[in-house]
């Protein structure tokens, strides 16, 4: 088991993404980030789960991937997630 003593203590959704992690904090916020996106194999699954749980995340996008998947980029933006490069 991993002990992250500085992380957010999620009510449920965060624990779905990182099972087996012990959470301790007085904060009520967490920043989820996903690297090397958009990826047609994984990004649609992430977006579906994030949308289902009403969670916003930060997507670190690679220009080549973004150029190859403009529809996914539009979906990330439409669902009000943050984008970084």
N, C-alpha and C positions, 0 to 999 in steps of 0.2 A: 504494500500500500504506500502511496505517496502522500506526504504531509506538506501541504502548501499553507503555511500559517498566515500569509499575507493576502490570501485570495478571498473572494466574496463567498458568503455562505448562501448559495442559491436555494430557493424554495422547491425546486424540482427540475426545471429545464436545464440548468447548468450541469446538474448531476447526470443527466442523460448523455451529455457530450463527453464527460470525463468520469465514468464510473470508477470507483475504487480510490478516489481522491478524498482526503479529509480536508474539509473547508473550515476556516476560522477567520472571521472578520466582523467588524461592526459596520462596514460599508454596505450599501444597498445597490451597488453598481458593479458590473463586470464588463470588460471589453473583450469580445470575441473577434479574433482576426484570422483570416484565411489567406495563405500565400499562394503565389503562382496561379492566380485565377485570371480569367474564367477558364475552367476546364470542363469540357462537355461531358466527361464521365462522372464528375463529382459535384460541380456547381449546381446543376438542377436539383439534385438530392438535398444539398445544403439549403438552397432557397426554399424548397418545399417544407422542410422541417422548421426552419427559422420562421417562415410565414405562419405555419400551423401554431407555433408557440408564441407568436407576436414578439419576436426578438429581432433587433437590428444588430448588424455586425459590420466590421471593417474588412473590406476585400482589397488585398494588395495585388494589383493587376500587372501583368506583363504585357507590354505593347503588342508583341506577336500574338499572344493568346487573345487579347482584346480585338485585334484586327481580324482574327479567324472566327470570332464568336460575337459579332455585334448584337445579336439577339439576346444573348446572355448578359451582355453589358447593359442593354436597355432594361432587362428584367431587374438587374441589381439596382439600377437607378430608380426604376418605377416603384420598387418595394422599399425605397428610402434608406438603403444601406449606404455606408460611406465607402468611398473608393480612394485608394492611394496607389502611387506608382513607385 
